[in-house]
Amino acid sequence: MVELHGKAPYKTVLIHGGPGAIGSLKNCAEELSRLTERGIVEALQSQYSIAGLIEELYLQIMAYCQEKPTLIGHSWGAWLAVLFARKYPKICKNIILVGCPPILDQYVKEISLRRLRNLSYEESKIFQRVIDNVATDEDMKKIPCILEKSDNYYLESSGKLMVDNADNEMYNRIWNEAAKLRTNGELLTAFKNIQSKLFLIQGVCDPHPIEGEIKPLEENGIPCETYIIKDSKSSLAHLC
């Protein structure tokens, strides 16, 4: 299942995060298609294992891309792009990591601290209760909106969440599997073994700490062109 933006040929594939944040890149795909005047494939995830998602992405690319595409992965989608490229090294041209989670466990604790700094006092108390596993049902109803605020530099006031079709089951099943790949070092191994040219776009306000990607890449000699975004006016259009 995909959403197509613009006209063929389709040379760019957007991979959403979450896991399970289905449709979260729709606005990005529409804007990127408009700015670049290129066809964009918004790949929507529907499988409940990493292996299944890799094969689904393969079929999506084979169906809609006539040449090697650039993969743009956001958050969890950045990992999926890398895991895909390890298995299918000749399929994609470039990989652009946007808001990529830390590659090593030692940087994970910083994520919650950074999120808390982006919230008001009342919001941070609710989020802390979730971290401590003492959240109420009323707290959980507020979490989607809180995460929208904590994880974004600027949101247009649309009156609705960016993600309407979040799949909680997918999140729980996929993230449990993905976290183990980070802990056991398989994720870092995947980064070492990809052949595609690698780009990293990370905002200074992103809850994922920049050093959680840059340092492991540098220490392991993994070439990556890095763009640090200080405000919302920077664009990835020229990389596509």
C-alpha angles and dihedrals in degrees: 000000000000141000115226121212123191124351135307140303091074109203102159129062121194117207116198127220135224099080088256098019091135113186095011092125098048095104091045091050093050093048094044091051090050095047097045097032087225135125114262127198112210102202112210117203121225106158127096101217132056091238089053092050092050092053091045090053090049091055091046092053093045091050099049111019119077093188138022107302133210110246117216111193122188120206107314086009089065090061091046090053091053094045089049092050091051091057096037104031095166097051105074131049103200136007120211115194113204119188090347117192117239114285094215130049095235091075098048098090089062092065097071092044091053092048092051091053090057094055137078120251094263093045092049091053090054092047092048090054088055091051090050092048092239098107120138125226088257090054091052092053089059097046098086091057092043092052090048088058098040095048101045133068094209133001126193111239098249097146092236138077119267088232117052098163104048111163108214093185090055090049094052096044099041098040092050088056095042095050090056090055089056093047096048094045097246092119092056089047089055090054090051093052104047119109099198121102108262129220128180125203114184130166121222088230094049112120088229106083114239093225089059089073105025099051098050090046093049095043091052096044094245109157114230133162107223130205118188112202116211098177142011096264097077117101138208092201094103091057095059 
